Amino acid sequence: MDGTRALYENYGKWSKKQPGKYQDNINRMVWEELKLLEGDELFTVITDGTD
């Protein structure tokens, strides 16, 4: 959940919300086309919860 919060605080609202893979009560949050590093490369980042 800390990763999800950090992405939200730094990059804003996610692009997609999907059902969780590991826990039914925690959704996957997907950020698409994020510029995380120097250069032109863009990334897709997915956060999900697990025990």
C-alpha positions in Angstrom: 0.0 0.0 0.0 3.0 2.3 0.6 3.9 2.0 -3.1 0.4 2.9 -4.2 0.4 5.9 -2.0 3.8 7.1 -3.2 2.8 6.8 -6.9 -0.4 8.6 -6.2 1.4 11.4 -4.4 4.0 11.8 -7.1 2.1 11.0 -10.3 -1.6 11.6 -9.5 -4.5 9.4 -10.0 -4.0 6.0 -11.7 -4.9 5.2 -15.3 -6.9 2.0 -14.6 -8.2 0.2 -11.6 -8.5 -3.6 -11.8 -9.5 -6.4 -9.5 -6.7 -7.5 -7.2 -4.6 -10.6 -8.1 -3.7 -11.6 -4.6 -6.5 -10.1 -2.4 -10.1 -9.6 -3.4 -10.4 -6.5 -1.2 -7.4 -4.7 -2.6 -7.5 -3.5 -6.2 -4.6 -3.2 -8.7 -3.8 0.4 -9.6 -2.2 0.9 -13.0 -0.3 4.0 -14.1 0.5 4.0 -17.8 3.1 6.0 -19.7 5.0 7.4 -16.7 8.3 9.1 -17.2 10.3 7.7 -14.2 13.9 8.2 -15.5 15.8 10.6 -17.6 15.3 10.1 -21.3 12.3 9.4 -23.4 11.3 5.9 -22.1 7.9 5.6 -20.5 6.8 2.9 -18.1 3.7 1.1 -16.9 3.6 0.6 -13.1 1.1 -1.7 -11.4 0.6 -1.9 -7.6 -1.3 -4.7 -5.9 -1.7 -6.0 -2.4 -0.5 -9.3 -0.9 0.0 -10.9 2.5 
